[in-house]
Amino acid sequence: MKSKAIFYHAGCPVCIAAEQSLAKAIDPARYEVEVVHLGTDRARLDEAEAFGVKSVPALVMDGTAFHINFGAGIDALR
């Protein structure tokens, strides 16, 4: 059974670059990768915060948030 990885971003250039390099480098045999654009899917902001996401781009794997770079704070997306 595959684990799930969620890549949260807001569509900024930093986020897109991280998605193109990091999210696509994850082994698809081990992880199902979901990409969530929080700029257009604001209904998932609470979910991202519950995982510990404080800024985007961020990758959540195995329930842990990894902040890749600071593109935008979660509060700025509300």
N, CA, C, O and CB atoms as a CASP TS submission, in Angstrom:
PFRMAT TS
TARGET T0000
AUTHOR 0000-0000-0000
METHOD Language model
MODEL 1
PARENT N/A
ATOM      1  N   MET     1       0.834  -1.181   0.000  1.00  0.00           N
ATOM      2  CA  MET     1       0.000   0.000   0.000  1.00  0.00           C
ATOM      3  C   MET     1       0.879   1.245   0.000  1.00  0.00           C
ATOM      4  O   MET     1       1.829   1.350   0.776  1.00  0.00           O
ATOM      5  CB  MET     1      -0.949  -0.002   1.210  1.00  0.00           C
ATOM      6  N   LYS     2       0.552   2.178  -0.873  1.00  0.00           N
ATOM      7  CA  LYS     2       1.321   3.413  -0.974  1.00  0.00           C
ATOM      8  C   LYS     2       0.934   4.392   0.120  1.00  0.00           C
ATOM      9  O   LYS     2      -0.224   4.469   0.530  1.00  0.00           O
ATOM     10  CB  LYS     2       1.124   4.053  -2.340  1.00  0.00           C
ATOM     11  N   SER     3       1.935   5.142   0.583  1.00  0.00           N
ATOM     12  CA  SER     3       1.679   6.263   1.486  1.00  0.00           C
ATOM     13  C   SER     3       1.294   7.454   0.632  1.00  0.00           C
ATOM     14  O   SER     3       1.533   7.466  -0.576  1.00  0.00           O
ATOM     15  CB  SER     3       2.926   6.586   2.386  1.00  0.00           C
ATOM     16  N   LYS     4       0.698   8.454   1.259  1.00  0.00           N
ATOM     17  CA  LYS     4       0.303   9.651   0.537  1.00  0.00           C
ATOM     18  C   LYS     4       1.231  10.799   0.880  1.00  0.00           C
ATOM     19  O   LYS     4       1.579  11.007   2.042  1.00  0.00           O
ATOM     20  CB  LYS     4      -1.145  10.021   0.852  1.00  0.00           C
ATOM     21  N   ALA     5       1.626  11.540  -0.139  1.00  0.00           N
ATOM     22  CA  ALA     5       2.399  12.766   0.034  1.00  0.00           C
ATOM     23  C   ALA     5       1.564  13.892  -0.565  1.00  0.00           C
ATOM     24  O   ALA     5       1.029  13.759  -1.666  1.00  0.00           O
ATOM     25  CB  ALA     5       3.831  12.670  -0.648  1.00  0.00           C
ATOM     26  N   ILE     6       1.456  14.993   0.160  1.00  0.00           N
ATOM     27  CA  ILE     6       0.681  16.133  -0.328  1.00  0.00           C
ATOM     28  C   ILE     6       1.612  17.324  -0.470  1.00  0.00           C
ATOM     29  O   ILE     6       2.281  17.725   0.483  1.00  0.00           O
ATOM     30  CB  ILE     6      -0.506  16.466   0.627  1.00  0.00           C
ATOM     31  N   PHE     7       1.646  17.883  -1.668  1.00  0.00           N
ATOM     32  CA  PHE     7       2.457  19.058  -1.950  1.00  0.00           C
ATOM     33  C   PHE     7       1.512  20.256  -1.998  1.00  0.00           C
ATOM     34  O   PHE     7       0.680  20.371  -2.898  1.00  0.00           O
ATOM     35  CB  PHE     7       3.264  18.899  -3.296  1.00  0.00           C
ATOM     36  N   TYR     8       1.655  21.150  -1.012  1.00  0.00           N
ATOM     37  CA  TYR     8       0.831  22.359  -0.946  1.00  0.00           C
ATOM     38  C   TYR     8       1.619  23.520  -1.540  1.00  0.00           C
ATOM     39  O   TYR     8       2.807  23.692  -1.265  1.00  0.00           O
ATOM     40  CB  TYR     8       0.401  22.673   0.525  1.00  0.00           C
ATOM     41  N   HIS     9       0.932  24.311  -2.359  1.00  0.00           N
ATOM     42  CA  HIS     9       1.584  25.493  -2.926  1.00  0.00           C
ATOM     43  C   HIS     9       0.541  26.557  -3.232  1.00  0.00           C
ATOM     44  O   HIS     9      -0.658  26.328  -3.071  1.00  0.00           O
ATOM     45  CB  HIS     9       2.378  25.127  -4.205  1.00  0.00           C
ATOM     46  N   ALA    10       1.006  27.728  -3.676  1.00  0.00           N
ATOM     47  CA  ALA    10       0.105  28.837  -3.972  1.00  0.00           C
ATOM     48  C   ALA    10       0.273  29.355  -5.392  1.00  0.00           C
ATOM     49  O   ALA    10      -0.279  30.399  -5.740  1.00  0.00           O
ATOM     50  CB  ALA    10       0.331  29.960  -2.991  1.00  0.00           C
ATOM     51  N   GLY    11       1.020  28.648  -6.203  1.00  0.00           N
ATOM     52  CA  GLY    11       1.164  29.035  -7.601  1.00  0.00           C
ATOM     53  C   GLY    11       2.264  30.040  -7.898  1.00  0.00           C
ATOM     54  O   GLY    11       2.443  30.429  -9.052  1.00  0.00           O
ATOM     55  N   CYS    12       3.004  30.470  -6.884  1.00  0.00           N
ATOM     56  CA  CYS    12       4.078  31.439  -7.109  1.00  0.00           C
ATOM     57  C   CYS    12       5.263  30.748  -7.807  1.00  0.00           C
ATOM     58  O   CYS    12       5.325  29.519  -7.825  1.00  0.00           O
ATOM     59  CB  CYS    12       4.532  32.082  -5.759  1.00  0.00           C
ATOM     60  N   PRO    13       6.188  31.504  -8.373  1.00  0.00           N
ATOM     61  CA  PRO    13       7.329  30.894  -9.058  1.00  0.00           C
ATOM     62  C   PRO    13       8.148  29.955  -8.168  1.00  0.00           C
ATOM     63  O   PRO    13       8.622  28.920  -8.636  1.00  0.00           O
ATOM     64  CB  PRO    13       8.225  31.973  -9.595  1.00  0.00           C
ATOM     65  N   VAL    14       8.319  30.307  -6.894  1.00  0.00           N
ATOM     66  CA  VAL    14       9.063  29.435  -5.975  1.00  0.00           C
ATOM     67  C   VAL    14       8.327  28.099  -5.829  1.00  0.00           C
ATOM     68  O   VAL    14       8.944  27.034  -5.840  1.00  0.00           O
ATOM     69  CB  VAL    14       9.242  30.120  -4.578  1.00  0.00           C
ATOM     70  N   CYS    15       6.999  28.174  -5.692  1.00  0.00           N
ATOM     71  CA  CYS    15       6.198  26.956  -5.533  1.00  0.00           C
ATOM     72  C   CYS    15       6.242  26.076  -6.777  1.00  0.00           C
ATOM     73  O   CYS    15       6.384  24.857  -6.678  1.00  0.00           O
ATOM     74  CB  CYS    15       4.754  27.317  -5.213  1.00  0.00           C
ATOM     75  N   ILE    16       6.123  26.682  -7.921  1.00  0.00           N
ATOM     76  CA  ILE    16       6.132  25.922  -9.179  1.00  0.00           C
ATOM     77  C   ILE    16       7.482  25.253  -9.377  1.00  0.00           C
ATOM     78  O   ILE    16       7.540  24.096  -9.793  1.00  0.00           O
ATOM     79  CB  ILE    16       5.809  26.840 -10.382  1.00  0.00           C
ATOM     80  N   ALA    17       8.558  25.953  -9.088  1.00  0.00           N
ATOM     81  CA  ALA    17       9.901  25.356  -9.214  1.00  0.00           C
ATOM     82  C   ALA    17      10.054  24.173  -8.266  1.00  0.00           C
ATOM     83  O   ALA    17      10.618  23.144  -8.636  1.00  0.00           O
ATOM     84  CB  ALA    17      10.997  26.410  -8.927  1.00  0.00           C
ATOM     85  N   ALA    18       9.544  24.323  -7.028  1.00  0.00           N
ATOM     86  CA  ALA    18       9.635  23.226  -6.063  1.00  0.00           C
ATOM     87  C   ALA    18       8.799  22.038  -6.524  1.00  0.00           C
ATOM     88  O   ALA    18       9.221  20.889  -6.390  1.00  0.00           O
ATOM     89  CB  ALA    18       9.177  23.692  -4.669  1.00  0.00           C
ATOM     90  N   GLU    19       7.627  22.308  -7.059  1.00  0.00           N
ATOM     91  CA  GLU    19       6.777  21.218  -7.553  1.00  0.00           C
ATOM     92  C   GLU    19       7.467  20.470  -8.691  1.00  0.00           C
ATOM     93  O   GLU    19       7.466  19.239  -8.720  1.00  0.00           O
ATOM     94  CB  GLU    19       5.414  21.765  -8.026  1.00  0.00           C
ATOM     95  N   GLN    20       8.048  21.203  -9.615  1.00  0.00           N
ATOM     96  CA  GLN    20       8.681  20.572 -10.768  1.00  0.00           C
ATOM     97  C   GLN    20       9.891  19.738 -10.388  1.00  0.00           C
ATOM     98  O   GLN    20      10.181  18.736 -11.042  1.00  0.00           O
ATOM     99  CB  GLN    20       9.086  21.619 -11.766  1.00  0.00           C
ATOM    100  N   SER    21      10.595  20.133  -9.350  1.00  0.00           N
ATOM    101  CA  SER    21      11.785  19.367  -8.983  1.00  0.00           C
ATOM    102  C   SER    21      11.533  18.369  -7.860  1.00  0.00           C
ATOM    103  O   SER    21      11.869  17.194  -8.002  1.00  0.00           O
ATOM    104  CB  SER    21      12.885  20.304  -8.578  1.00  0.00           C
ATOM    105  N   LEU    22      10.962  18.799  -6.769  1.00  0.00           N
ATOM    106  CA  LEU    22      10.833  17.939  -5.595  1.00  0.00           C
ATOM    107  C   LEU    22       9.660  16.971  -5.682  1.00  0.00           C
ATOM    108  O   LEU    22       9.842  15.762  -5.541  1.00  0.00           O
ATOM    109  CB  LEU    22      10.687  18.784  -4.367  1.00  0.00           C
ATOM    110  N   ALA    23       8.477  17.485  -5.909  1.00  0.00           N
ATOM    111  CA  ALA    23       7.293  16.621  -5.907  1.00  0.00           C
ATOM    112  C   ALA    23       7.375  15.553  -6.986  1.00  0.00           C
ATOM    113  O   ALA    23       6.888  14.439  -6.795  1.00  0.00           O
ATOM    114  CB  ALA    23       6.032  17.452  -6.101  1.00  0.00           C
ATOM    115  N   LYS    24       7.979  15.879  -8.104  1.00  0.00           N
ATOM    116  CA  LYS    24       8.089  14.901  -9.193  1.00  0.00           C
ATOM    117  C   LYS    24       9.236  13.917  -8.988  1.00  0.00           C
ATOM    118  O   LYS    24       9.338  12.929  -9.714  1.00  0.00           O
ATOM    119  CB  LYS    24       8.273  15.619 -10.512  1.00  0.00           C
ATOM    120  N   ALA    25      10.099  14.175  -8.007  1.00  0.00           N
ATOM    121  CA  ALA    25      11.220  13.273  -7.728  1.00  0.00           C
ATOM    122  C   ALA    25      10.848  12.167  -6.733  1.00  0.00           C
ATOM    123  O   ALA    25      11.619  11.233  -6.513  1.00  0.00           O
ATOM    124  CB  ALA    25      12.401  14.068  -7.191  1.00  0.00           C
ATOM    125  N   ILE    26       9.682  12.285  -6.148  1.00  0.00           N
ATOM    126  CA  ILE    26       9.243  11.291  -5.154  1.00  0.00           C
ATOM    127  C   ILE    26       8.913   9.988  -5.874  1.00  0.00           C
ATOM    128  O   ILE    26       8.266   9.987  -6.921  1.00  0.00           O
ATOM    129  CB  ILE    26       8.000  11.806  -4.343  1.00  0.00           C
ATOM    130  N   ASP    27       9.364   8.898  -5.302  1.00  0.00           N
ATOM    131  CA  ASP    27       9.164   7.571  -5.884  1.00  0.00           C
ATOM    132  C   ASP    27       7.667   7.236  -5.965  1.00  0.00           C
ATOM    133  O   ASP    27       7.022   7.039  -4.935  1.00  0.00           O
ATOM    134  CB  ASP    27       9.912   6.499  -5.052  1.00  0.00           C
ATOM    135  N   PRO    28       7.114   7.170  -7.180  1.00  0.00           N
ATOM    136  CA  PRO    28       5.686   6.883  -7.315  1.00  0.00           C
ATOM    137  C   PRO    28       5.307   5.457  -6.904  1.00  0.00           C
ATOM    138  O   PRO    28       4.126   5.169  -6.708  1.00  0.00           O
ATOM    139  CB  PRO    28       5.260   7.118  -8.737  1.00  0.00           C
ATOM    140  N   ALA    29       6.273   4.581  -6.773  1.00  0.00           N
ATOM    141  CA  ALA    29       5.989   3.232  -6.300  1.00  0.00           C
ATOM    142  C   ALA    29       5.734   3.222  -4.791  1.00  0.00           C
ATOM    143  O   ALA    29       5.092   2.309  -4.271  1.00  0.00           O
ATOM    144  CB  ALA    29       7.148   2.292  -6.648  1.00  0.00           C
ATOM    145  N   ARG    30       6.241   4.241  -4.094  1.00  0.00           N
ATOM    146  CA  ARG    30       6.093   4.315  -2.640  1.00  0.00           C
ATOM    147  C   ARG    30       5.060   5.324  -2.185  1.00  0.00           C
ATOM    148  O   ARG    30       4.428   5.142  -1.144  1.00  0.00           O
ATOM    149  CB  ARG    30       7.402   4.649  -2.018  1.00  0.00           C
ATOM    150  N   TYR    31       4.878   6.403  -2.968  1.00  0.00           N
ATOM    151  CA  TYR    31       3.986   7.482  -2.561  1.00  0.00           C
ATOM    152  C   TYR    31       3.035   7.875  -3.681  1.00  0.00           C
ATOM    153  O   TYR    31       3.416   7.980  -4.847  1.00  0.00           O
ATOM    154  CB  TYR    31       4.790   8.691  -2.116  1.00  0.00           C
ATOM    155  N   GLU    32       1.791   8.087  -3.288  1.00  0.00           N
ATOM    156  CA  GLU    32       0.823   8.725  -4.165  1.00  0.00           C
ATOM    157  C   GLU    32       0.953  10.215  -3.876  1.00  0.00           C
ATOM    158  O   GLU    32       0.737  10.641  -2.742  1.00  0.00           O
ATOM    159  CB  GLU    32      -0.666   8.185  -3.930  1.00  0.00           C
ATOM    160  N   VAL    33       1.298  11.003  -4.869  1.00  0.00           N
ATOM    161  CA  VAL    33       1.515  12.437  -4.664  1.00  0.00           C
ATOM    162  C   VAL    33       0.283  13.215  -5.112  1.00  0.00           C
ATOM    163  O   VAL    33      -0.197  13.065  -6.236  1.00  0.00           O
ATOM    164  CB  VAL    33       2.772  12.921  -5.434  1.00  0.00           C
ATOM    165  N   GLU    34      -0.211  14.041  -4.210  1.00  0.00           N
ATOM    166  CA  GLU    34      -1.316  14.938  -4.528  1.00  0.00           C
ATOM    167  C   GLU    34      -0.784  16.362  -4.466  1.00  0.00           C
ATOM    168  O   GLU    34      -0.092  16.726  -3.515  1.00  0.00           O
ATOM    169  CB  GLU    34      -2.527  14.736  -3.546  1.00  0.00           C
ATOM    170  N   VAL    35      -1.098  17.160  -5.460  1.00  0.00           N
ATOM    171  CA  VAL    35      -0.688  18.560  -5.495  1.00  0.00           C
ATOM    172  C   VAL    35      -1.918  19.408  -5.217  1.00  0.00           C
ATOM    173  O   VAL    35      -2.943  19.285  -5.887  1.00  0.00           O
ATOM    174  CB  VAL    35      -0.035  18.938  -6.870  1.00  0.00           C
ATOM    175  N   VAL    36      -1.796  20.282  -4.204  1.00  0.00           N
ATOM    176  CA  VAL    36      -2.920  21.141  -3.800  1.00  0.00           C
ATOM    177  C   VAL    36      -2.499  22.598  -3.940  1.00  0.00           C
ATOM    178  O   VAL    36      -1.556  23.046  -3.288  1.00  0.00           O
ATOM    179  CB  VAL    36      -3.372  20.833  -2.331  1.00  0.00           C
ATOM    180  N   HIS    37      -3.196  23.322  -4.784  1.00  0.00           N
ATOM    181  CA  HIS    37      -2.958  24.758  -4.994  1.00  0.00           C
ATOM    182  C   HIS    37      -3.853  25.504  -4.014  1.00  0.00           C
ATOM    183  O   HIS    37      -5.051  25.652  -4.256  1.00  0.00           O
ATOM    184  CB  HIS    37      -3.251  25.196  -6.496  1.00  0.00           C
ATOM    185  N   LEU    38      -3.280  25.974  -2.906  1.00  0.00           N
ATOM    186  CA  LEU    38      -4.058  26.631  -1.863  1.00  0.00           C
ATOM    187  C   LEU    38      -4.564  28.008  -2.276  1.00  0.00           C
ATOM    188  O   LEU    38      -5.466  28.554  -1.641  1.00  0.00           O
ATOM    189  CB  LEU    38      -3.232  26.755  -0.615  1.00  0.00           C
ATOM    190  N   GLY    39      -3.996  28.566  -3.323  1.00  0.00           N
ATOM    191  CA  GLY    39      -4.496  29.844  -3.826  1.00  0.00           C
ATOM    192  C   GLY    39      -5.862  29.703  -4.469  1.00  0.00           C
ATOM    193  O   GLY    39      -6.664  30.637  -4.440  1.00  0.00           O
ATOM    194  N   THR    40      -6.132  28.552  -5.046  1.00  0.00           N
ATOM    195  CA  THR    40      -7.426  28.324  -5.690  1.00  0.00           C
ATOM    196  C   THR    40      -8.309  27.358  -4.914  1.00  0.00           C
ATOM    197  O   THR    40      -9.511  27.287  -5.171  1.00  0.00           O
ATOM    198  CB  THR    40      -7.219  27.800  -7.087  1.00  0.00           C
ATOM    199  N   ASP    41      -7.746  26.619  -3.979  1.00  0.00           N
ATOM    200  CA  ASP    41      -8.504  25.656  -3.185  1.00  0.00           C
ATOM    201  C   ASP    41      -8.395  26.017  -1.705  1.00  0.00           C
ATOM    202  O   ASP    41      -7.852  25.261  -0.899  1.00  0.00           O
ATOM    203  CB  ASP    41      -7.994  24.210  -3.435  1.00  0.00           C
ATOM    204  N   ARG    42      -8.926  27.189  -1.372  1.00  0.00           N
ATOM    205  CA  ARG    42      -8.825  27.707   0.001  1.00  0.00           C
ATOM    206  C   ARG    42      -9.543  26.829   1.026  1.00  0.00           C
ATOM    207  O   ARG    42      -9.263  26.925   2.221  1.00  0.00           O
ATOM    208  CB  ARG    42      -9.392  29.110   0.061  1.00  0.00           C
ATOM    209  N   ALA    43     -10.440  25.998   0.588  1.00  0.00           N
ATOM    210  CA  ALA    43     -11.159  25.104   1.509  1.00  0.00           C
ATOM    211  C   ALA    43     -10.211  24.126   2.183  1.00  0.00           C
ATOM    212  O   ALA    43     -10.572  23.508   3.185  1.00  0.00           O
ATOM    213  CB  ALA    43     -12.253  24.335   0.764  1.00  0.00           C
ATOM    214  N   ARG    44      -8.999  23.975   1.647  1.00  0.00           N
ATOM    215  CA  ARG    44      -8.047  23.021   2.220  1.00  0.00           C
ATOM    216  C   ARG    44      -6.999  23.681   3.106  1.00  0.00           C
ATOM    217  O   ARG    44      -6.061  23.021   3.552  1.00  0.00           O
ATOM    218  CB  ARG    44      -7.360  22.263   1.117  1.00  0.00           C
ATOM    219  N   LEU    45      -7.149  24.977   3.365  1.00  0.00           N
ATOM    220  CA  LEU    45      -6.206  25.684   4.238  1.00  0.00           C
ATOM    221  C   LEU    45      -6.182  25.102   5.647  1.00  0.00           C
ATOM    222  O   LEU    45      -5.110  24.914   6.222  1.00  0.00           O
ATOM    223  CB  LEU    45      -6.559  27.164   4.302  1.00  0.00           C
ATOM    224  N   ASP    46      -7.352  24.815   6.204  1.00  0.00           N
ATOM    225  CA  ASP    46      -7.403  24.246   7.560  1.00  0.00           C
ATOM    226  C   ASP    46      -6.716  22.889   7.602  1.00  0.00           C
ATOM    227  O   ASP    46      -6.016  22.573   8.564  1.00  0.00           O
ATOM    228  CB  ASP    46      -8.861  24.112   8.040  1.00  0.00           C
ATOM    229  N   GLU    47      -6.914  22.092   6.566  1.00  0.00           N
ATOM    230  CA  GLU    47      -6.255  20.780   6.474  1.00  0.00           C
ATOM    231  C   GLU    47      -4.739  20.945   6.488  1.00  0.00           C
ATOM    232  O   GLU    47      -4.035  20.246   7.218  1.00  0.00           O
ATOM    233  CB  GLU    47      -6.699  20.032   5.192  1.00  0.00           C
ATOM    234  N   ALA    48      -4.243  21.878   5.673  1.00  0.00           N
ATOM    235  CA  ALA    48      -2.795  22.116   5.600  1.00  0.00           C
ATOM    236  C   ALA    48      -2.264  22.546   6.966  1.00  0.00           C
ATOM    237  O   ALA    48      -1.228  22.055   7.415  1.00  0.00           O
ATOM    238  CB  ALA    48      -2.468  23.194   4.532  1.00  0.00           C
ATOM    239  N   GLU    49      -2.972  23.460   7.623  1.00  0.00           N
ATOM    240  CA  GLU    49      -2.549  23.909   8.955  1.00  0.00           C
ATOM    241  C   GLU    49      -2.551  22.769   9.959  1.00  0.00           C
ATOM    242  O   GLU    49      -1.672  22.697  10.817  1.00  0.00           O
ATOM    243  CB  GLU    49      -3.455  25.030   9.450  1.00  0.00           C
ATOM    244  N   ALA    50      -3.527  21.882   9.860  1.00  0.00           N
ATOM    245  CA  ALA    50      -3.598  20.745  10.785  1.00  0.00           C
ATOM    246  C   ALA    50      -2.382  19.839  10.642  1.00  0.00           C
ATOM    247  O   ALA    50      -1.974  19.193  11.608  1.00  0.00           O
ATOM    248  CB  ALA    50      -4.878  19.941  10.545  1.00  0.00           C
ATOM    249  N   PHE    51      -1.801  19.784   9.445  1.00  0.00           N
ATOM    250  CA  PHE    51      -0.581  19.006   9.229  1.00  0.00           C
ATOM    251  C   PHE    51       0.663  19.758   9.698  1.00  0.00           C
ATOM    252  O   PHE    51       1.750  19.184   9.741  1.00  0.00           O
ATOM    253  CB  PHE    51      -0.442  18.647   7.754  1.00  0.00           C
ATOM    254  N   GLY    52       0.514  21.044  10.053  1.00  0.00           N
ATOM    255  CA  GLY    52       1.651  21.827  10.511  1.00  0.00           C
ATOM    256  C   GLY    52       2.249  22.729   9.450  1.00  0.00           C
ATOM    257  O   GLY    52       3.320  23.301   9.656  1.00  0.00           O
ATOM    258  N   VAL    53       1.575  22.866   8.318  1.00  0.00           N
ATOM    259  CA  VAL    53       2.067  23.741   7.248  1.00  0.00           C
ATOM    260  C   VAL    53       1.899  25.185   7.694  1.00  0.00           C
ATOM    261  O   VAL    53       0.800  25.615   8.044  1.00  0.00           O
ATOM    262  CB  VAL    53       1.308  23.481   5.899  1.00  0.00           C
ATOM    263  N   LYS    54       3.006  25.932   7.677  1.00  0.00           N
ATOM    264  CA  LYS    54       2.996  27.335   8.085  1.00  0.00           C
ATOM    265  C   LYS    54       3.239  28.261   6.898  1.00  0.00           C
ATOM    266  O   LYS    54       2.881  29.438   6.938  1.00  0.00           O
ATOM    267  CB  LYS    54       4.049  27.581   9.161  1.00  0.00           C
ATOM    268  N   SER    55       3.846  27.727   5.850  1.00  0.00           N
ATOM    269  CA  SER    55       4.098  28.490   4.636  1.00  0.00           C
ATOM    270  C   SER    55       4.168  27.510   3.472  1.00  0.00           C
ATOM    271  O   SER    55       4.344  26.306   3.655  1.00  0.00           O
ATOM    272  CB  SER    55       5.414  29.333   4.751  1.00  0.00           C
ATOM    273  N   VAL    56       4.028  28.057   2.282  1.00  0.00           N
ATOM    274  CA  VAL    56       4.139  27.235   1.075  1.00  0.00           C
ATOM    275  C   VAL    56       5.304  27.733   0.243  1.00  0.00           C
ATOM    276  O   VAL    56       5.626  28.920   0.292  1.00  0.00           O
ATOM    277  CB  VAL    56       2.824  27.264   0.248  1.00  0.00           C
ATOM    278  N   PRO    57       5.931  26.878  -0.504  1.00  0.00           N
ATOM    279  CA  PRO    57       5.606  25.484  -0.745  1.00  0.00           C
ATOM    280  C   PRO    57       5.985  24.596   0.444  1.00  0.00           C
ATOM    281  O   PRO    57       6.962  24.844   1.152  1.00  0.00           O
ATOM    282  CB  PRO    57       6.306  25.001  -2.000  1.00  0.00           C
ATOM    283  N   ALA    58       5.182  23.564   0.631  1.00  0.00           N
ATOM    284  CA  ALA    58       5.439  22.597   1.698  1.00  0.00           C
ATOM    285  C   ALA    58       5.009  21.215   1.223  1.00  0.00           C
ATOM    286  O   ALA    58       4.077  21.068   0.433  1.00  0.00           O
ATOM    287  CB  ALA    58       4.691  22.990   3.010  1.00  0.00           C
ATOM    288  N   LEU    59       5.699  20.232   1.715  1.00  0.00           N
ATOM    289  CA  LEU    59       5.398  18.849   1.377  1.00  0.00           C
ATOM    290  C   LEU    59       5.081  18.110   2.669  1.00  0.00           C
ATOM    291  O   LEU    59       5.853  18.168   3.626  1.00  0.00           O
ATOM    292  CB  LEU    59       6.585  18.174   0.613  1.00  0.00           C
ATOM    293  N   VAL    60       3.954  17.420   2.699  1.00  0.00           N
ATOM    294  CA  VAL    60       3.576  16.620   3.854  1.00  0.00           C
ATOM    295  C   VAL    60       3.746  15.154   3.471  1.00  0.00           C
ATOM    296  O   VAL    60       3.106  14.655   2.545  1.00  0.00           O
ATOM    297  CB  VAL    60       2.104  16.927   4.316  1.00  0.00           C
ATOM    298  N   MET    61       4.625  14.479   4.207  1.00  0.00           N
ATOM    299  CA  MET    61       4.861  13.054   3.991  1.00  0.00           C
ATOM    300  C   MET    61       4.785  12.359   5.336  1.00  0.00           C
ATOM    301  O   MET    61       5.370  12.811   6.320  1.00  0.00           O
ATOM    302  CB  MET    61       6.242  12.795   3.299  1.00  0.00           C
ATOM    303  N   ASP    62       4.065  11.269   5.365  1.00  0.00           N
ATOM    304  CA  ASP    62       3.931  10.484   6.592  1.00  0.00           C
ATOM    305  C   ASP    62       3.487  11.352   7.765  1.00  0.00           C
ATOM    306  O   ASP    62       3.920  11.144   8.899  1.00  0.00           O
ATOM    307  CB  ASP    62       5.251   9.795   6.926  1.00  0.00           C
ATOM    308  N   GLY    63       2.613  12.332   7.484  1.00  0.00           N
ATOM    309  CA  GLY    63       2.055  13.177   8.529  1.00  0.00           C
ATOM    310  C   GLY    63       2.937  14.307   9.008  1.00  0.00           C
ATOM    311  O   GLY    63       2.567  15.024   9.937  1.00  0.00           O
ATOM    312  N   THR    64       4.102  14.483   8.394  1.00  0.00           N
ATOM    313  CA  THR    64       5.044  15.525   8.804  1.00  0.00           C
ATOM    314  C   THR    64       5.189  16.561   7.698  1.00  0.00           C
ATOM    315  O   THR    64       5.372  16.212   6.532  1.00  0.00           O
ATOM    316  CB  THR    64       6.420  14.915   9.155  1.00  0.00           C
ATOM    317  N   ALA    65       5.106  17.843   8.069  1.00  0.00           N
ATOM    318  CA  ALA    65       5.250  18.930   7.103  1.00  0.00           C
ATOM    319  C   ALA    65       6.715  19.308   6.947  1.00  0.00           C
ATOM    320  O   ALA    65       7.431  19.509   7.928  1.00  0.00           O
ATOM    321  CB  ALA    65       4.425  20.155   7.535  1.00  0.00           C
ATOM    322  N   PHE    66       7.141  19.400   5.712  1.00  0.00           N
ATOM    323  CA  PHE    66       8.489  19.851   5.373  1.00  0.00           C
ATOM    324  C   PHE    66       8.355  21.149   4.587  1.00  0.00           C
ATOM    325  O   PHE    66       7.776  21.172   3.500  1.00  0.00           O
ATOM    326  CB  PHE    66       9.277  18.761   4.550  1.00  0.00           C
ATOM    327  N   HIS    67       8.893  22.226   5.144  1.00  0.00           N
ATOM    328  CA  HIS    67       8.834  23.518   4.486  1.00  0.00           C
ATOM    329  C   HIS    67      10.040  23.653   3.567  1.00  0.00           C
ATOM    330  O   HIS    67      11.186  23.575   4.009  1.00  0.00           O
ATOM    331  CB  HIS    67       8.789  24.674   5.521  1.00  0.00           C
ATOM    332  N   ILE    68       9.768  23.853   2.300  1.00  0.00           N
ATOM    333  CA  ILE    68      10.810  23.816   1.280  1.00  0.00           C
ATOM    334  C   ILE    68      11.494  25.167   1.129  1.00  0.00           C
ATOM    335  O   ILE    68      12.720  25.237   1.046  1.00  0.00           O
ATOM    336  CB  ILE    68      10.226  23.379  -0.052  1.00  0.00           C
ATOM    337  N   ASN    69      10.725  26.216   1.092  1.00  0.00           N
ATOM    338  CA  ASN    69      11.229  27.569   0.932  1.00  0.00           C
ATOM    339  C   ASN    69      10.090  28.466   1.396  1.00  0.00           C
ATOM    340  O   ASN    69       8.975  27.983   1.591  1.00  0.00           O
ATOM    341  CB  ASN    69      11.680  27.883  -0.571  1.00  0.00           C
ATOM    342  N   PHE    70      10.338  29.731   1.575  1.00  0.00           N
ATOM    343  CA  PHE    70       9.244  30.599   2.003  1.00  0.00           C
ATOM    344  C   PHE    70       8.718  31.364   0.806  1.00  0.00           C
ATOM    345  O   PHE    70       9.314  32.348   0.367  1.00  0.00           O
ATOM    346  CB  PHE    70       9.704  31.573   3.115  1.00  0.00           C
ATOM    347  N   GLY    71       7.587  30.898   0.282  1.00  0.00           N
ATOM    348  CA  GLY    71       6.937  31.593  -0.826  1.00  0.00           C
ATOM    349  C   GLY    71       5.832  32.494  -0.315  1.00  0.00           C
ATOM    350  O   GLY    71       5.730  33.654  -0.713  1.00  0.00           O
ATOM    351  N   ALA    72       4.990  31.950   0.582  1.00  0.00           N
ATOM    352  CA  ALA    72       3.900  32.719   1.178  1.00  0.00           C
ATOM    353  C   ALA    72       3.488  32.052   2.477  1.00  0.00           C
ATOM    354  O   ALA    72       3.463  30.825   2.578  1.00  0.00           O
ATOM    355  CB  ALA    72       2.689  32.833   0.206  1.00  0.00           C
ATOM    356  N   GLY    73       3.167  32.861   3.460  1.00  0.00           N
ATOM    357  CA  GLY    73       2.663  32.330   4.721  1.00  0.00           C
ATOM    358  C   GLY    73       1.210  31.907   4.570  1.00  0.00           C
ATOM    359  O   GLY    73       0.493  32.449   3.730  1.00  0.00           O
ATOM    360  N   ILE    74       0.771  30.949   5.369  1.00  0.00           N
ATOM    361  CA  ILE    74      -0.612  30.462   5.315  1.00  0.00           C
ATOM    362  C   ILE    74      -1.593  31.625   5.526  1.00  0.00           C
ATOM    363  O   ILE    74      -2.615  31.695   4.844  1.00  0.00           O
ATOM    364  CB  ILE    74      -0.843  29.355   6.384  1.00  0.00           C
ATOM    365  N   ASP    75      -1.297  32.530   6.457  1.00  0.00           N
ATOM    366  CA  ASP    75      -2.204  33.644   6.727  1.00  0.00           C
ATOM    367  C   ASP    75      -2.414  34.541   5.499  1.00  0.00           C
ATOM    368  O   ASP    75      -3.489  35.115   5.322  1.00  0.00           O
ATOM    369  CB  ASP    75      -1.667  34.474   7.882  1.00  0.00           C
ATOM    370  N   ALA    76      -1.397  34.656   4.668  1.00  0.00           N
ATOM    371  CA  ALA    76      -1.502  35.477   3.462  1.00  0.00           C
ATOM    372  C   ALA    76      -2.450  34.871   2.428  1.00  0.00           C
ATOM    373  O   ALA    76      -2.934  35.568   1.536  1.00  0.00           O
ATOM    374  CB  ALA    76      -0.127  35.667   2.844  1.00  0.00           C
ATOM    375  N   LEU    77      -2.712  33.563   2.557  1.00  0.00           N
ATOM    376  CA  LEU    77      -3.588  32.887   1.596  1.00  0.00           C
ATOM    377  C   LEU    77      -5.063  32.949   1.997  1.00  0.00           C
ATOM    378  O   LEU    77      -5.940  32.583   1.214  1.00  0.00           O
ATOM    379  CB  LEU    77      -3.164  31.439   1.446  1.00  0.00           C
ATOM    380  N   ARG    78      -5.325  33.403   3.191  1.00  0.00           N
ATOM    381  CA  ARG    78      -6.729  33.471   3.668  1.00  0.00           C
ATOM    382  C   ARG    78      -7.461  34.632   3.104  1.00  0.00           C
ATOM    383  O   ARG    78      -8.638  34.826   3.406  1.00  0.00           O
ATOM    384  CB  ARG    78      -6.785  33.546   5.166  1.00  0.00           C
TER
END
